[in-house]
């Protein structure tokens, strides 16, 4: 099945107050539990803000993201569903729980990697 990345921008949750954060966390975890129970959850996480590094092909490491970067990912969930149409309701549930818009992108298929993962799961 195709996999979809559902993500939000780093500043997407800046409007949430400290008092609201526990409620948002509880709602978000409830959606993830629902995705796990439905068998579509692959992986997800929040990302440490402004703690990225860029590693060049020669191995040179530069701290990033750069100030001119307009948007960086603040968190994401990967779901394994049959279609974009099946991914969109999950994005809507996550958007409601996190109280911020979500971007949905299909991940490119990699049959060779999928075969390796199936072999490793045995």
Backbone as a ProteinNet text record, in pm:
[ID]
protein_1_A
[PRIMARY]
XXXXXXXXXXXXXXXXXXXXXXXXXXXXXXXXXXXXXXXXXXXXXXXXXXXXXXXXXXXXXXXXXXXXXXXXXXXXXXXXXXXXXXXXXXXXXXXXXXXXXXXXXXXXXXXXXXXXXXXXXX
[TERTIARY]
83.5	0	87.7	36.4	112.1	122.3	226.4	245	235.3	178.6	159.7	220.5	291.9	348.4	246.3	205.1	116	200	218.3	311.5	257	317	281.3	407.2	394.1	506.8	545.9	672.2	728.9	648.9	603.2	528.3	379	334.9	192.7	118.3	188.6	122.5	160	222.1	265	148.7	29.7	-86.4	-143.9	-96.2	-147.5	-79.6	-160.6	-106.1	-55	25.8	78.9	-34.7	-140.3	-254.7	-327.9	-330.5	-399.9	-318	-187.3	-98.2	-132.3	-162.7	-198.4	-321.6	-420.7	-541.9	-509.2	-424.5	-383	-304.6	-215.8	-139.4	-229.6	-327.9	-422	-501.7	-550	-626.4	-539.6	-415.9	-323.9	-293	-267.5	-239.5	-361.2	-480.6	-601.8	-612.7	-577.6	-580.9	-474.5	-356.9	-250.3	-291.2	-350	-398.1	-500.9	-589.5	-688.9	-621.4	-516.7	-443.1	-370.4	-313.2	-247.5	-350.1	-463.8	-568.3	-624	-624.6	-673	-568.1	-444.6	-337.4	-275.4	-293.4	-239	-118.1	-93.6	16.9	149.9	244.1	378.8	477.3	479.4	571.2	530.7	567.3	541.6	621.6	642.3	716.4	709	729.5	754.5	904.1	941.1	1082.8	1131.5	1250.7	1313.9	1331.1	1277.3	1279.7	1422.4	1453.9	1581.4	1704	1696.4	1810.4	1859.4	1834.6	1872.3	2019.2	2074.8	2208.2	2198.7	2275.7	2282.6	2416.5	2413.1	2535.2	2552.8	2659.8	2687.1	2740.2	2746.1	2794.1	2938.4	3015.8	3155.2	3167.9	3054.2	3055.2	3060.1	3073.6	3076.8	2942.4	2948.5	2827.2	2809.6	2690	2654.7	2527.6	2527.3	2404.7	2299.2	2175.4	2064.9	1939.2	1822.1	1799.9	1842.8	1854.8	1902	1790.6	1823	1720.3	1628.2	1678.2	1594	1493.4	1506.3	1409.2	1276.2	1173.4	1043.9	966.6	979.6	902.8	991	980.7	1045.8	940.6	959	861.8	871.4	757	752.6	717.4	650.2	611.7	548.8	538	485.4	430.7	348.5	297	302.6	341.5	336.7	227.8	135.5	29	39.2	-1.3	1.1	-143.7	-193.7	-333.7	-342.1	-457	-465.1	-460.9	-492.7	-501.4	-489.1	-471.3	-470.3	-602.9	-711	-843.9	-855.7	-786.5	-787.5	-695	-592.3	-499.4	-560.8	-644	-697.6	-781.3	-867.1	-939.2	-847.4	-737.5	-641.1	-577.3	-544	-487.1	-587.1	-714.8	-817.9	-828	-821.3	-827.5	-706.4	-589.5	-466.7	-472.6	-521.4	-533.6	-625	-736.9	-829.4	-764.6	-694.3	-630.5	-517.2	-434.3	-318.3	-352.7	-473.3	-520.8	-434.6	-386	-311.1	-323.1	-310.3	-322.1	-214.2	-246.8	-155	-133.3	-12.7	20	25.1	-27.9	-30.1	49	145.8	227.1	244	232.6	256.7	407.6	451.6	592.3	616	728	759.4	775.3	720.7	734.2	878	917.2	1049.7	1034.5	998.6	973.8	1093.4	1214.4	1333.6	1343.6	1324.3	1326.5	1215	1095.8	984.3	1019.5	1086	1126.4	1227	1322.7	1420.4	1349.8	1254.8	1182	1100.8	1039.6	965.1	1057.9	1177.3	1274.7	1319.9	1341.7	1386.9	1281.1	1154.6	1045	1024.2	1088.7	1070.5	1144.3
-118.5	0	124.4	231.2	356.5	409.1	484.9	549.4	700.4	767.4	911.1	979.4	1087.6	1171.3	1280.8	1287.8	1393.1	1477.8	1605.3	1686.7	1827.5	1896.3	2035.7	2118	2246.7	2339.1	2359	2389.6	2408.9	2508.3	2615.7	2716.3	2690.9	2578.2	2550.2	2544.5	2513.1	2500.5	2613.9	2720.1	2830.9	2901.4	2892.6	2960.8	2886.2	2766.3	2685.8	2731.2	2760.7	2807.2	2689.1	2719	2615.3	2541.6	2612.7	2550.5	2453.5	2482.8	2398.9	2277	2284.3	2179.8	2038.6	2015.7	1879.6	1825	1910.9	1868.9	1834.5	1914.6	1887.8	1757.5	1735.6	1610.9	1490.2	1500	1389.7	1362	1467.1	1450.7	1391.3	1437.6	1387.1	1239.2	1202.5	1062.3	974.1	1026.4	949.3	918.9	1016.2	992.7	890.9	901.6	805.6	666.1	653.8	523.7	467.4	553.1	510	458.5	528.1	486	354.2	338.3	211.6	98.7	122	19.6	-14.8	83.5	60	-8	-19.4	-84.6	1.1	134.6	221.9	303.4	308.4	388.1	320.6	396.7	346.8	406.8	538.8	607.7	753.7	818.8	961	1017.9	1149.7	1215.4	1365.9	1435.4	1578.4	1598.1	1709.7	1735.9	1850.9	1836.3	1940	2064.4	2174.2	2297.6	2350.5	2385	2450	2370.4	2238.2	2155.3	2071.6	2117.2	2041	2063.7	1971.6	1985	1940.4	2004.2	1966.4	1897.6	1774.6	1699.9	1692.9	1752.3	1755.9	1621.1	1604.8	1479.2	1449.6	1554.2	1532.5	1512.6	1511.4	1490.1	1616.7	1733.1	1859.3	1881.4	1912.9	1933.3	2082	2130.9	2269.5	2272	2351.7	2365.3	2433.8	2394	2451	2432.2	2455.2	2511.6	2657.8	2707.8	2843.8	2943.6	3063.6	3164.2	3195.3	3182.9	3212.6	3101.5	2989.1	2881.8	2929.7	2929.3	2981.4	2879.3	2752.5	2650.8	2529.6	2478.5	2353.9	2264.6	2135.6	2042.5	2041.3	2054.3	2052.5	1915.4	1835.3	1701.6	1629.5	1496.8	1420.2	1286.2	1228.8	1093.1	1030.2	904	829	723.8	721.9	622.5	538.3	414.4	318	288	354.6	344.6	324.3	278.3	244.2	361.7	484.6	595.7	729.5	834.4	970.6	999.5	952.3	974.6	912.3	802.7	738.1	810.4	880.5	954.2	1085.9	1147.6	1279.2	1280.3	1181	1182.2	1170.7	1095.9	1088.7	1225	1294.4	1428.8	1523.4	1509.1	1593.7	1567.1	1440.1	1406.5	1462.3	1451	1502.6	1655	1719.3	1865.8	1912.4	1843.6	1880.9	1861.4	1749.2	1719.8	1817.4	1845	1933.2	2081.2	2106.7	2244.6	2322.7	2251.1	2319.1	2239.5	2310	2249	2143.4	2044.7	1935	1927	1894.7	1873.1	1723.4	1678.3	1535.7	1514.9	1423.2	1389.7	1239.7	1187.5	1044.3	1020.4	919	880.7	795.5	814.2	735.2	588.6	499.5	356.6	310.2	211.3	151.1	0.9	-73.7	-217.1	-293.6	-253.1	-322	-304.3	-182.1	-157.2	-234.3	-234.8	-309.4	-457.4	-513.2	-654.2	-676.2	-585.2	-597	-593.4	-503.6	-492.1	-617.1	-674.9	-798.8	-910.2	-919	-1020.5	-1001.1	-876.1	-846.7	-875.3	-872.8	-895.4	-1043.7	-1128.8	-1273.7	-1323.3
0	0	0	-54.9	-50.4	92.9	116.4	245.7	224.5	323.8	314.6	435.8	409	512.7	543.6	667.8	714.7	809.8	776.8	855.5	877.1	975.6	1000	1018.1	990.3	1002	1147.9	1167.5	1300.7	1383.8	1326	1401	1404.7	1349.4	1337.8	1469.5	1576.8	1706.7	1802.8	1750.6	1835.5	1904.8	1848.4	1906.3	2027.3	2052.4	2164.4	2293.4	2393	2520.9	2602.8	2701.2	2790.2	2861	2891.8	2958	2865.1	2735.5	2638.4	2595.7	2612.6	2561.7	2610.2	2738.3	2780.1	2707.2	2684.6	2613.3	2468	2404.6	2266.4	2260.3	2356.1	2360.2	2375	2461.6	2482.1	2355.1	2290	2165.7	2055	2045.9	1943.5	1965.5	2090.5	2120.8	2093.6	2113.2	2084.6	1934.9	1850.4	1705.4	1666	1724.2	1692.4	1738	1856.1	1904.3	1805.9	1755.1	1657.1	1529.3	1484.2	1364.5	1388.4	1507.7	1543.6	1542.3	1609.1	1615.9	1477.5	1386.9	1250.5	1163.2	1214.2	1138.8	1029.7	1037.1	932.5	979.1	1109.4	1162.6	1130.8	1075.4	1048.2	1148.2	1156.7	1246.4	1253.8	1362.2	1374.5	1489.3	1486.3	1593.4	1575.7	1686.8	1681	1661.2	1605	1579.9	1667	1718.7	1799.7	1712.8	1757.3	1679.5	1664.1	1541.9	1509.5	1554	1551.4	1589.7	1472.7	1351.8	1233.6	1199	1124	1066.5	921.8	836.7	696.2	675.3	621.8	594.7	443.7	392.9	249.2	201.3	70.6	14	51.7	84.1	125.6	277.1	348.3	492.1	574.8	511.1	583.1	652.3	781.8	861	886.9	856.9	881.4	964.5	1070.7	1148.1	1064.1	1080.8	1005.3	1086.1	1035.6	903.1	899.9	781.9	765.1	790.7	837.3	867.6	750.1	628.3	512.5	483	552.4	536.3	591.9	506.9	550	632.5	598.7	668.6	696.5	817	852.8	917.1	907.1	962.3	1114	1179.7	1325.3	1380.2	1300	1340.6	1224.2	1236.4	1123.7	1170.4	1084.6	1099.5	961.6	954.9	829.8	845.3	748.2	747.6	622.4	633.7	523.9	488.4	386	345.8	194.7	143.3	1.3	-95.7	-49	-144.4	-72.9	-154.1	-101.8	-32.3	-92.6	-35.9	103.2	126.9	258.6	356.3	307.1	393.2	441.6	359.7	393.6	521.5	547.3	675.3	796.9	783.5	894	916.1	807.2	819.7	886.5	853.7	914.5	1064.4	1103.3	1246.3	1320.3	1258.5	1319.9	1328.3	1222.4	1222.3	1335.3	1353.7	1461.2	1597.8	1615.2	1743.8	1774.3	1675.3	1694.1	1681.8	1631.6	1611.8	1514	1410.7	1305	1175.2	1065.3	933.1	911.8	831	800.5	649.4	609.9	468.8	445.2	331.7	298.3	169.7	175.6	57.5	49.2	-71.7	-91.1	-93.8	-20.7	-23.8	-147.9	-211.2	-330	-292.1	-372.5	-341.4	-360.1	-282.2	-293	-270	-374.4	-359.1	-301.8	-336.8	-284.9	-133.5	-86.2	57.5	127.5	68.2	127.5	140.8	40.7	46.3	159.6	175.9	285	419.9	434	560.5	589.4	487.9	507.7	550	490.3	527.8	672.5	712.7	848	952.6	913.5	1006.9	1035.9	958.5	979	1098.4
[MASK]
++++++++++++++++++++++++++++++++++++++++++++++++++++++++++++++++++++++++++++++++++++++++++++++++++++++++++++++++++++++++++

